[in-house]
Amino acid sequence: MFALCVLLAQLSPQEAAKAWRVADGYEITLVASEPEVMDPVAMAFDEQGRIWVAEMADYPLGPPSGRIKRLEDTDGDGRYDRAVLVAKDVATPTGVLPFRGGVLVPAAPDILFIADGVRETVFSGFTEGNQQHRVNTLVWTLDNWIQGTNGDSGGNVLLRDGRRVSISGRDFRFRPDYSGFEPAAGHGQFGNAFDDWGRRFICDNSNHLRHPVLPLGYLARNPWLAVPGVEEGISDHGGSCQLFPASKLQERPNDHFAAGRITSACGLTIYRGEAFVCEPVHNLVHRDVLQPRGASFVGSRADKDVEFLASTDNWCRPVNLCAGPDGALYVVDMYRAIIEHPQWIPLEMQKRVDLRAGADKGRIWRVAPKGLPIAKARAPGVADLAHPDAWWRSTAQRLILEKKDLTAVDALRALAKGPAPLGRLHALWTLDGLGALTADDVRAALKDPEAGLREHALRLAETRCPEAIAALAADPDARVRFQCALSAGPDVEALTAILARDAADKWTRLAALSSAKGLCAKILERLPKEFFDKPGAVELVRQMADTVGASRDEAQIVAWLRVVAVEAPSRWRLAGLSALLTPLKRAGMKLDDFLVKADVAKTVEGWSAALSETALDRAKDVADRVGAITLLAQLPGRASKLDVLLQPAEPAEVQAAAVRALGGEEALRLLDGWPRYTAPVRRELLAQCLGRPKGAEAILERLEKGQIRPVELEAGHRDALLKDPSGTLRQRAKDALKAKNADEIEATLAALYAKIEKLEPDVTRGEKVYRTSCAVCHRLHGQGFDVGPNLGSVAGREKKALLTDMLDPNRAMAPQFQVYLVKTTAGETLTGIVASETPSGLTLRRANGEESPVLRRDIAEIKAWPASLMPEGLENSLSAQDFADLLEFLRRGKVK
């Protein structure tokens, strides 16, 4: 997450104040510093204007010694000059949320409630692990929950009733009375932010702005819908984007050599409608402007060629942000020489530095528009629900609900009809929290001129006036239509209207399909003809077909076929038929049976000539060609000529589909063409061979002869060979796939590095090596796929350390890159990292960014694979010169 700098001279708070460079129109002042505050990582203002601070004094490797402090400004000058130690020996505290006179503190394995003289465990079971990847950042949300961030570590959380809830791959939320706890969409690392309208944003170390779009609760309604993901990166300048630091670039194990790039994004906060994120590696705060884009958003750089806030002081470590009651933005500066966790620092580098230098330091800074006065503290009330600053609105709502103040109902109902849109919004949700919201209140909000209010009114209408929801299917605002698709439930006409307009938006498609359980055929036959020529139409048909097939319901499948298979195979009809095949196969069902029952078998057989033409036509869309090949495999004798597609000029997806269509017997013959196939084709070929009686033996023969290298086998292939029913073949597999031990790896590393040091590297050649050997799993400079770590965050490591990562990829794996092996009930074996999880399924991601959504009911077995996706034995694939060139490219980047 963070980085390491060479020890330079630390600055006093007064000197550090002069080192800041701040955006035009803003000024920065010191609020608190050591000894009142040390090692701060999070802060929050309570209703009395006091600052609660989480101090991670045990970072990076100390025993539990974190502190919770309360800072007070005794003379009202804006400088917090009094510190009260409320709790000590807290294990790695990662947040503070004012609550019932104290604070809620995430401190894995627990969430604690801490107040004067009180320390109570609220929930437990969060995974500990690396301090940079723990549960963190609790936020009181607009809809009266408390939302937290997973931190990449997950956990099986123990509730007060004795149940446990897994948050693997997901964030979480709970009720303020602790009565409800559930996983939530998104998988953030350190940061948790909401805009004025309750839309949530998260970040990870190299992706500074992500939006969880689909709420998990809605997805649980349709267990047949395979959802590939629930969130997206929304920065238009990409992950690991370029930065403009004011400080000098220092020696860092996790920093790009050529130019500053985001490698440690954290503390994401929405302030005055803009997204701000800390970047402690580069001693700065980055700012983005948010703009709507369909159901989601896009974030654009707000400051050209500079950053919103940057320090020339290399000890300055902004790690978190907080919007205050005075309308200012507060910056939490941990102030450390070394902010990288030792897990990612080479041992030889650790010996040269003090890992805890600066542990007795810490600063909090106030950034505000010039001339903004310091607000006097007072307890917020109902009128403050309409305040222009978010702190007042959120705090007022929390206090009313904590007190269960029913005397406020009349004032709230009046505010719900008032002139301030955000006041109306908070009044509605506060009434809801008090149990005083009526159907009439909601009906009025459904007609509100403000789109954001209509969006929230739809959620509130689900239990109060569901009959009024469908009227908003034609709303002019895309986010309102998106929410209507979620809230409308099984309303065929409303869902059809939304899809006819918004099929190009992937999130609205999924929202509508989550409501469309059992309705896909009815929606399809209602869509107008002209719809199928619009963007997103064919993808919608594919998704609906997949859902219909996954239902395993004969009536639905037959109804679908009667709509799809009645005319010549247009693009959408082809998609609607071919997408049925995978879910039917997993269910052990045959398409032929349903074609007969739907009385369309002869019609589909008549498609064969058109399917062959599509399959062979390189001008056609790749997805259409794959669909045609898949369908040809279902027609007797029609797939036998598809081996002509196994040519380098054909897209890998087309070649893989041809291998799949040709089947197992043909696959054994196709092994002879192994050298000319790319990774996706090889993967499919191995899968087909391993499903045949002589397949394992054929693969082992080629492994033993060196025609297939162990590095070319994925986890699923290795597992199948090592578990072959034949003891003889199992032993041969063990011998062929035997990995080097630690001593052998060290010897190989030393010998290879000695050669590399004597060679003259070439960056241009190194980029070519990167494209062929690394880009299938790693992203750098916009090239490659997000399967393994983004190399923008690791490329500056010392050459020997980086070479170690390559030759011994299993030495240290971050939790988010754990490889899983999934076996389906149909006998398929899938491998990859878990890209996302939903109530109905999960998505595995592997090399080349290929993804496989799998419904939970189709999973027969899932287990963690004890190795990285990055294969061992890379030294057998690349020469010493290749390694020298690659390492130079990773350290220096492209030649400009």
N, C-alpha and C positions, 0 to 999 in steps of 0.2 A: 504493500500500500504506500509506504513512504520511502524515504531515502536517507543517505548518509553523506555528511559533508566533512571535509578536512577541517580540523579544529582551527578556527580563526578567532580573533579577539571578540569576546562577547561585549555587548554594549549595555550601558546603564539604561533604565527606562527613559531618562531624559534624552540620552543620545539616540536611543532607538526611535523615539518620536520624530526625530529629524531625518531618519532614514526612510520614512514612508513616502511613496509617490501615490497621490490620490487623484481620482478623476476630477475634471473641471466641475466647479460648483459645489464640491464637497470639502469638508475638513475633518481631520482626525485628531482626537485627544485621548490622553491616558485616563482610564477609569480606575484601574487597580493594578497593583504589581506586588512582587515579593517584598516583604514576607507575608503580607495579608493573603496573597494567592500564589500557589506554586503548583506546577504540573496540571493546569486546568485543561479539560477536554470537553466540557459542556457547561452551559449556564442557562438560567431562566429567571425571569422576574416574577415575584409573587404579587398579590394584590396590595401589599403594603409598600411596594417599590423596592423591596430587598432583592438582592441577587443571590440565588442558590448556585453553588458551583460544585461540580464533580472533579476531584483532583486524582489523576491516575499516578499516584506516587510510586506504584509498584511496577511501572513500565520500565524496561521491557521484560525483566525476568525475576523480579523480586517476589518475596512472599506477599500475601494479601496485606496491603498497607495503604490502600486508597482512602481518601477522605471526602466527606461531605461538609462543606462550609456554607455559612450564610454571611454575606457581606452587607454592610449598612453604611449609608452616607449620613453621618451624624450632623453635619452642618448645612446640607443641601447645596453644596457647591459642585456636585457632579462627580466628586472623587470619593470612592468608597473606602473609608479610612478605618473601619472597624470590621474585624473578622471573628465570627463565632464558629468554633469547631463543633459540629453537631454529631458527627460519627467518624470513627477511625477504623482502620483495619478492614476496610471494605474491599472485596476482591474485584479489582479492575472495574471501577464504576464507569459507565459509558453514557450517562445521561441523567438529567434531573427534570422532573415534571411536577410543578406545584400542585398540591392535592391535599385537601382537608387539613390545612394548617401545617403540613410538612411537604415531603416530596416523595414521588415514586422514583426508584433508582434501578435501572437494569444493571445487574452485576452478576454475570454468569457464574454459577448455574442458576441464579435466582433473579427474581424481581422483588425488590424490597420496598417497604414503606418506612420512611425514616422521618422522625420529628424529634423535638426536644425530649429526650428520655425514652424514645420509642424506636424500636427496630424490629419490624415484623416481616416475615417471608410471605409474600403474596402468592407467587407461583415459583415452581422450581423445575429443573430438568433441562435447562438450556445448555447446549454443549459449550465447553470452555475453549480449549485449543488456543490458537494464536490470538493475542489480545486485540489485533486489528480486525478480527473476524468474529466478534461476539455480538450477542444481542445488544441493541442500543436504541437511543433516540425515541422515547415515548412522546406522543403528541395527542392532545385532546382534540377530537375531530368534530366537525360541524354536526354530524349525525349522532353525537353523544356516545361514541366509543373512544377507547384509548388504543392508538395504533402504534405498533413497534416494528423495528427492522430486524430481520433475521441475523444479518452480519455474515452470511455464508456458512454458518456453522450448524444451524438447525437445532434439533432437540426433540425429545419426547416429553412434553410439558405436563407436569403433574398438577391437576386441578384440585380444588378444595373438596370435591366429592369423591376423590380417589381415582377418577379416570385420567388417562393420559392421551394427549393429542400430539400427533407428529406435525412438525412444521418443516419437514425436509423440503428444501427447494422453494419455500414460500415464506412470506412475512406473516404477521399475525395481528390480531386485535382482540380486545376484551372489554367487557362492560365495566363501568366504574364501580359497580357493586360486586364485581368479580363473579357474577352469576353466569356469564357467557364468555367462552374463549374459543377462537376459531382461527384456522389459517386464513391468510388474506393474499390477494393477488400481488405479485411483485417479489423480488428477491434482492433487496438492497444490501449494501455493504456497511457504510457508515454515513447516515443522513436520511432524513425523512421530512418532506416538505409538502405543504398544501397551499394552493392559491386561495384567493378570496371566495371562490365558488366550490371549494372542497375537492378539487382535482389534485391527485397525489403525484409527486415526483420523487424519484430516488436516484442513486448514483452508485457506481463502483469505482475502483481505483483509476481505470483508464476510460470509463464511459461516464462523463460528468453529468449527463442529463437523460434520464429514462422515465417513461410514463407507463405505469401499470394501467391498462385500458379496461380490461374485462374483469368485472367482479366475480370472484369464485362462486358466490352463492347462487348466481343465476345459472352458471354452467352445470351445477349439480342436477338441474331439472332434466337434462337430456343426456343420459348416460351413453347414448349412441354417437354423440358428436365428438369426433377427435379434434382437439384444439391444439395446434402446433405451438402456441405461446399466448401469453396474456399481457405482455408488455413489449415496448419497443424503445430503442434509442432514438431520440428526437433531435439531436444536434445536427444542424446542417453542415457543420464543420468537422463532424466525425468523431470517433473515439480516438483517444490518445492524440488529440489535436494539438496544433502548434500553439505555444504560449509566447509571451513577451515579458520575461522577467526583468526586474531591475537589478537583481543581484548577479554576481559572477557565478557561472556554472562551476560547481565543485565536483571532486571525484565522488561518484556515487555508484553503488552496485546496481541500482535499479533505475538509471536515468539515461535517456538517449544521449549519445555522445555529440552529435552534430548540432542539435538545437533543442531548446526547451519544449517538451511536450507533456501533456497531462499524464501523470503516472500515479497520482495520489489524491484524486478527487475525493472530497469528504465534506461533511457538514453542510450539505445542500440546504438552502433556505430561499423562500420566496419573499421578497421585500419590495413593496410598492409595485407589484405586478411583474417584476423581473426575477430571474433565477440567478442566484449567487452561489458560488461553490468555492471552497477553500482548496488550495494547492500547496501544501506545506513543503513539498520538495523544492519548489521554486519560490517560496516565500511570498505568495500572492493570493489574491482573491479574483476569480474570473466571473464575468457577468454576461448573461444571455437575455435577449428579448424573446418572449413567448408569443407565438401567433397560432390561432386555430388552423387545423388542417384535417377536415373531415371530423371523425370522432376523436382524433388525437390532436397533437400540436407539433410545431417545429420551433426549435430554438436557434436563434441567430446571434452571432457575436455583436455585442452592444458597443464595444470599444475597438476601433480600428488600430491595429498594430501597437496597441498598449493594453494594459490590464486595468480594471477598475481600481484595484489597490495592489501595490507591490512595494516591497522593502528591499533596500540594498544590503540589509543585514542578513547574512546567511544563517544566523541562529534563530531568526524569526520563523515561527511555525504556526501559521493560522490553521487550526484544526476544526473549528466550528464557528457558527454564526447564530445570532439571535436578534430578532426584532424587538425593540424595547417600547415601553409605554410612552416615551417621548417622541416616537416616530423616527428614532435613529436605528442604525444597524450596528450591533455590537460584535466584535471580533475576539474570539478566544485564541490566544497565542500561547501555545505550550512552552515555547522558548527553550529549545533543546539543540545541542550540537548534532546529535544523532537521533533521527526519528525513525529510521528503518529498523524493523525487527531483526534480531540476530539470525533468525532462521534463514534470512536471505542475504546475509553478509558472509563472504568467504572468511574462513578461520584466520588466514594470514592477515586480513584487513582488521579483524576484530582485535588482534594483538597490538595494533598500532594506535588504537583510540580508546577513550573512556566512554563506554556505552551509556553511562548515566550523566554525562556532563550537561549541566543545566537543570538537574533535578531539584535544585533549590530556587529555581526561577519560574516566572509565569507572569503574563500580562493580559489585561482586558482593555480593548480599545473601543472608543465610540466614534463611528463614522456617520456624519450627518450633513444634510444640506447646510451650507454656510448660514449662520445666524439662527439656526433652529434652537429655541430655548430648551432648557432642561425642565421637564414636566414635574410638577409637584405631585406626590403620591396621594391617592385617595381611592376608596373602595368603589369599583365600578358598579353601576346599577342598570336597570332596564333601558334607560335612555342611551346607554353606551353600546347597546347592541347595534346602533346605527352609526357608531363612531367611524371616522375614515381610516383609523389604524386598526389592524387586525388584532393586536394584543388586547385592546379594550373590548372588542366584540367577543373574543374567545374567553377572556377572563370573566366578563359579565355573565356569559352563558353558563360557564362552569359554576360560578358562585350561586346563581339562582337554583341550579339543579342540585348542588351539594346541600343547600338549605331546604330543598323541596318547597320552595316559597310559592304556595298557591295564591297568596295575596297579590302576586304579580300578574295573574292571568288576564285581568281586564286591560292592564297597561300593555301586555304583550299582544293582545288581540287588536288593540288600537294601533300598535306599532306595525302589525302585519298589514295594515291598510294605509300606512303612512307613505311619505314621499321618497324615503331612502330605500333603494332596492336591497342593499345588504342588510339594512335594518329589518325589512320584511322577511328576508331569508332567515336570519337568526331568530326572529320572533317565531316563525313556523316551527323550526327545529326545537326551540326551547319549550314551546307549547307541547310538542310531541314528547319531549323528555319528561314533562310534568303530567303526561296523560290527559291533557286538556285540549288537544287538537281535534277539531270536528271535520266532518265531511264537507260542510259548507266552507270552512277555512281553506280546504284543499281545492275545492271547485273554483274558488275565487283565484287561487294561485295558478291554476291551470290556464287561466286567461290573462295572466300578468303580462304586461308589455316587455318585461325583461326576460330574455331567453333562459338565463341561468336559473331564474325562479321557476319557470315552467319545467325545466329539467328536474329540479328537486321535487316539484309538486307531483310529477309522475311517480316518483318513488313512494311518496307519501300516500298517493291515491291507490296503491296496490291493495291496501287493506281497508280503505275507507270508501272509495267510490270507483271501483275498477271499471265500471261501465263508462266512465268518462275518459278513459285513457286513449281509446282508439281515435278520438277526434284529433289528436296531435300527430297522427301518422303523416300528415301533410304539412307539418310545421315548417316554416322557412329556415329554421336553424338546424344544422347538421347534428349538433350534440343533442338537441331535443329529440330528433328522429332516432338517433342511436339509443337514447334512454327509452323511448317509446317501444323500440324493438325488444328491449329487455323486459319492459313492464307489461306489454300487451298480452303476454301469455298466448294461448292457442286461438288467437283471433286471425283467421286466415286472410280476411280482406285487409286488415291493417298491416300484417306482415308482407303481403304481396305488394301493397302500395309502397312500403318502405324499400323493399328490395328492388322494385322496378326503378326507383330513383337513385338508390345508393349502393348498388351492387359493386361499384368500383372501389368502395371503401371496405377493406378487408375486415375491419372491426365491426362495422354495421352488419356485414354478412354474417359473421359469427354470432353477433347479438341476436339477430333474427332467428338463426338456426337453433340457438339455445332455447327459443320459445316455440320452435316448430316441431316438437316431438310428434311423430306420426302424421305430419301434415305436408311433407315435401311434395308428394304427387299432386295434391290439391293446389299447392302454390304454383307448381310448375305449369299446370294446365291453365291457370289464370293469367300468367304473364303474357303480355302482348307480343306478337311476332317480332315487332321491331326491337324489342328488348334484347334479343339474342345477338344482335350486332353491336351492342354497347360494351364498353370496357368492363371487365369483371363478370360478365354474364356466363362465360364458359367455366370460369373457376367456381362460380356459384353452383352451376349444375354438377360439377365434379364433387363438390363438398356435400351437396344434397344426396347424390348417388351413394357416396361413401356412408352417409348416415343411414340411408335406407337399407343398404346391404348389412350394416352393422346391427340393425334392428333384429335381423333373422326372422322377421315377421312375414309370412307368406303373403298375406293380404296386401301389405305395403309394397313388397317387391313386385308383385303382379300388377298392382295399380301403377307403379312407376314405369314398368316396361310398356304398359299399354299407352302411356303418354309419349315415351321416348322412341320406341322401335316401331313406328308406323309409316315412316317415309324414308327417302334416301338418307344416307348417313352424313348429315351436315355436321359441322364442328361440334355443336352443342349436343347433338344426339349421340355422336361418337363418344364424347366425354361422359354423357349420362349412362352409357352402357358399359364402357370399359372400366369406369371407376367402381362399378359394382363388384368386380372380380376379386380384388384382394380381401374385402371383408367376407365375401361368400366363401372364399378358400379357407379363411381362418375359422369359419363356422362349420367347415366340412360339407358345404352345400355346393351344388352344381348349377351353373347358369342354365344349362340345357333344360333342366326340369322346369324352371320358371318360365323359360321362353315358350315351352309347350303349354303350360297352364295359362299364360297370357295370350296364347294364340298368335304369337308373332315369330315363331321359329322359322317359318319359310321366308318371312320378310328379312330377318337377320342373315340367313344363309345367302340371300340375294345381294347382301352388302359385300361379298367377298372380293369382287373385282375392284370396287371402289376402295376397300380397305388395303388391298395390295398396292394400288396406285399411291395412296397416301403414305403407306409405310416406306415406299422406295423413293418418294419425291423429296429431295433435299431442300426444296423451296418451301415446304410445308413447315408449320410450327412444330417444334420438337415434341411438345406434349401431345399434339395430335398424332404424330407418327408413333409415339410410344403407345398411345391408346389403340391405334390401328393394329400394331404388332400384337398387343395383348389380346385383342379380340380374334385375330387370325389364329392364334394358338388354340382357341376354343372350337375352331371349325376343322373338321377332319381333313388332314392332308394339306392344309393351307399354309402351314408354318415351315414346311420342309425346305423351301428355297430361301429362307431368311438368312442363311449363312453368308450371303453376298453382302450383308450389312456389316459384317465384321471387318471393316476396313478403317485405317487411320483417319480417312477423310470424314467418317461419320461421327456425329456427336456421341460422347460416351454413354449418354442415356439411351440412345437408339441401339448401340451395340449391346448394352446390358439387357435391354428388353428382348433383343433377338436371342441372346443366350438363354434367357428365361423361357422364351417361347419354344426354342428348339428342344429343351428338356434335358434330362439327365444322361441318357444314352449318347446323345450328340455331344454333350459337354465333355465326355471323356476324350472324344476325338479332337475337340476344340482346344484341349490342353496343349496340343502341338504348336499352336500359334501364340503361346504365352508371351514371348518377348515383345510382340507388337501391341499388346493390350495395355490400356491404362488402368489405374487403380479401381475405378467403379466396375469396369468390365471383369477384372480379375476377381473382385469380390463376389460378383454374381456367378462367375464360372466355378469358383471354389464351392459356393453354396450348393450349386446344382450337382457337382461331383460328389460332395459329401453326403448327398441324399441317395446315392446309388451304392449297390453292394461292392463294386470294385473301385469306387471313387477314392476312398481313403488310401488304398494301396497304390493307385496311380499317382496321387499327390506325393506320397512318401517316396516313391521311386524317384520322382523329379527333385525332391528335397535332397535326397542322398547323392544325386548326381550333380547337384548345384544348379540345376535348371530353374528351380524355384528356390528363392532364398527365404530363410525364416523371417526376415524383416518384412516380407511381403504378406505375411499371414496376420490377420486380425485376431482379437481375443476369441471370438466365436469359433473360428477355424481351428485354433490351437486346442480349444476346449474339446471340440468334436474328435480331433485326432487322439488326444490324450485319454479320451473316454471310449474309444472304439471297443466294441464287444470282443474283438480278437486280442488276446493277451500278447501275441507276437507283434501285432501292429502297434499296440500301446507302447511296447518296449522300443520299437523302432522310432516311434514318435518322440519318446523321451530322449533318445540319443540324438535325433535330428534337431530337436528344439532346445537342447540343453543350453542354459544361459551361463555366462561367465560368472565366477564368484568375485567377491570384492577385490581380492588380491590380483586376479587376472585383469579386472577392469582398470585398477590402478597402474598395472604394468603396461597395458595397452595405451592408457592415457599418457603416461610418461614418455613412452616411445614415440607416440604420434606428436605430442607437443614439442619434443626435441626436434623433429623434422620440420614442423611448422615454423619454428623460430628462425630457421635457416632460409626460409623461402621468401621471395618478394611477392606480396599479395597484390591482387588486382580487384578493385571495387566493381568494375563492370562485369567481370567474370563472376564475382561473388553474387551479384544480383541474379544472374542466370541460375546459379546453384540454388539460391533461395527460392526462386520461382518453381523449380522442378522438385526440390526436396523438402521445402519448409512451408510453402504457401498453402499446401493442401490442408493444413491445420492451424497456421498462425497468420496473423495480420500485421503488416508493417507498411507504412507509407500508402495506405489504401489498397494494398495488394494482399490477397489471401482470404482466409476464412477464420471466423471466431470459434475455433474448436479447442485449441490450446491457448495458453497465455498470449496476450497481445505483446508482440516483441518491441513495441514502442516503450514498454515499461521494464524490459529486462536487457535491452540490447547494449547498454553501457557497462555491463559487467566486465570484469577483467577477462582477458581471452581464455586463460586456463580454467576459470570458473565456468565460463560459458561452454567451453569444450566439455567440461565434466557433465554439465546438464545434458549435452547431446549424447555422450557415450553411456551415461548412467541415468536415464530419464526417470527411473523408479526411486531414486534416492530421496526426493522430496516432491510430493504432489499436494497442491492446494486442494481443499475439499471440493471446490466447484469443478475440478477437472478429474474427479474420480470416475473411472470407467465401470460401467455396469453391463452385465450380460443378461439378456432377457430371452427366455424361451416361451413361445406362445403355445396355446392349446392345440394349434395346427401343426406343431413341430418345427416352426421357424426358429432360428436363433439370430437375435439382433444384438449388436453391441454399440456402445457410444457413451458419451457423457449425457447426463440428464439435463436437457436444455430448458425444460419447463415441466411443472406438475399441475394438474387440475383434479377436481374431484372424480372425473370420469377416466382419466388416463395420464400418460406421461409421453414426452417426446425425447427420443434419443438422437443425439447429433454426433456425426462422425466425420472423417476426412472429406474434404471438398465441401464442407457445410451441408452435406446431405442429412436430411432429417426423416425420422420414422415415428409418427404418432402411433401409440399403441393404447387401446382401451384396456382398462384394468381387468375387465372380465375375460379378456383374451390372454392374460398373462398367467402362464403355468408356473413359472419360476423366475425370480430375479435375484441376482447376487452381485456383490462388488467383485470386480476382477482385480487380482493383486498385481496389476502392472498398469503403466501409463498407456495411453493411445499411441504415444510416440514410441516407435519400435526400438528394441535393442539391436546392436550390430550395425549401426550406421557406418562404422569404420570399414565395413566390408563393401559398402556401396559407393563411398566417396574416397578420392585420393587425398593425400596430404595437401596437395596444391588446392584441391577443391575446398578443404577445410580452411586453409589459410585465406583464400579469397572470400569465403562465406563469412568468416569471423570479421574480416576487414569491412565487409558491407554492413554487417550488423552493428558495428561500432561507428562507422562513418556515415552510413546512408548513401544515397545516390550522389553521383558526381554532378555538380550543378554547372 
